[in-house]
């Protein structure tokens, strides 16, 4: 075999290995999201049983101050209003573009994949298990 053929063979195997690892990571993320969503839905039922009603959710702009209106109703998970869940069990990072249009018309944050560990890898060191964080909100709801 020539050196070029060896290089091409190595490159092909390397690409395949990377694809297999990426597929495994994606499957793990999706499994974590499914389990986290189930936990969120159970917590929402407990919120409702405790009389903690959903409130209008506002998002913070990536740049600048203030908050921006959204059409979402739900519960904040953190006192800094950076994370929330809606009544459908979707998980949101409450950050949006904060241009003039969003400030006038409101914004629509996209739901994120729900994690089992909230804040994993964050610089502020604020890391909580999802179940722990939801229990904290049951005992001490965020009321902006």
C-alpha positions in Angstrom: 0.0 0.0 0.0 1.2 3.5 -0.8 1.7 6.2 1.9 -1.2 8.1 0.4 -3.5 5.1 0.6 -2.4 4.6 4.2 -3.2 8.2 5.0 -6.6 8.0 3.3 -7.4 4.8 5.2 -6.4 6.4 8.5 -8.5 9.5 7.7 -11.5 7.4 6.9 -11.2 5.3 10.1 -10.7 8.5 12.1 -13.9 10.1 10.6 -15.9 7.0 11.4 -14.6 6.9 15.0 -15.6 10.6 15.4 -19.0 10.0 13.9 -19.6 7.0 16.3 -18.6 9.1 19.3 -20.8 12.0 18.2 -23.8 9.7 17.8 -23.2 8.2 21.2 -23.0 11.7 22.8 -26.2 12.8 21.0 -28.0 9.7 22.2 -26.8 10.3 25.8 -28.0 14.0 25.6 -31.4 12.9 24.3 -31.7 10.2 27.0 -30.8 12.8 29.7 -33.3 15.2 28.2 -36.1 12.6 28.3 -35.4 11.8 31.9 -35.1 15.4 32.9 -38.4 16.3 31.2 -40.1 13.5 33.1 -38.8 15.0 36.4 -39.9 18.5 35.4 -43.4 17.3 34.6 -43.7 15.6 38.0 -42.5 18.8 39.7 -45.1 20.8 37.8 -47.8 18.6 39.1 -46.4 19.1 42.6 -46.3 22.9 42.0 -50.0 22.9 40.9 -51.0 20.7 43.9 -49.3 23.2 46.2 -51.1 26.1 44.6 -48.0 27.5 43.0 -49.5 28.9 39.8 -47.5 29.7 36.6 -46.5 33.3 36.2 -45.7 35.3 33.0 -42.0 34.8 32.2 -39.7 37.5 31.1 -36.3 37.1 29.5 -33.1 39.0 29.9 -31.2 40.3 26.8 -27.7 39.0 26.0 -26.5 42.6 26.1 -27.9 45.4 28.1 -30.2 45.5 31.1 -33.9 45.1 31.9 -36.2 42.3 30.9 -38.2 41.5 27.8 -41.8 40.2 27.7 -42.4 36.7 26.4 -45.6 34.8 25.8 -44.5 32.0 28.2 -46.1 31.1 31.4 -44.3 29.0 33.9 -41.9 28.9 36.9 -38.4 30.3 37.3 -35.9 27.9 38.6 -33.3 30.4 39.8 -33.7 33.7 41.7 -31.7 35.4 39.0 -34.5 34.5 36.5 -32.1 32.9 34.1 -33.8 29.5 33.9 -37.4 28.5 33.8 -39.9 25.8 32.9 -43.2 26.3 31.2 -46.5 24.5 31.9 -45.8 22.0 29.2 -42.6 20.8 30.9 -40.2 22.6 28.5 -36.9 23.9 29.9 -35.7 27.5 29.0 -32.6 29.5 29.3 -34.2 32.9 29.6 -31.8 34.9 27.4 -32.8 36.5 24.1 -31.5 39.1 21.6 -32.4 42.4 23.1 -32.9 44.6 20.1 -35.5 47.3 19.8 -37.9 45.0 18.0 -37.8 42.4 20.9 -38.2 45.2 23.4 -41.3 46.5 21.6 -42.9 43.2 20.5 -41.5 40.8 23.0 -39.4 37.7 22.4 -39.8 34.0 22.1 -37.0 32.0 23.8 -36.5 28.6 22.3 -36.7 25.6 24.7 -33.4 23.9 25.5 -32.6 20.3 26.2 -33.3 19.8 29.9 -30.3 18.7 31.9 -30.2 16.4 35.0 -27.5 18.6 36.5 -28.3 22.4 36.2 -25.2 24.6 35.8 -22.8 21.8 35.0 -19.6 23.5 33.7 -20.8 27.0 34.6 -18.2 29.5 35.8 -20.2 30.6 38.8 -20.0 27.2 40.5 -23.8 27.2 40.9 -24.5 23.5 40.2 -27.6 21.7 41.3 -29.2 18.4 40.6 -32.5 19.1 38.7 -34.6 17.3 41.3 -32.9 19.3 44.1 -33.5 22.6 42.3 -37.2 21.8 41.6 -37.6 20.8 45.3 -36.1 24.2 46.3 -38.6 26.0 44.1 -41.4 24.0 45.6 -40.3 25.2 49.0 -39.3 28.7 47.9 -40.9 29.7 44.6 -39.3 32.6 42.7 -41.8 35.5 42.7 -40.2 38.4 40.8 
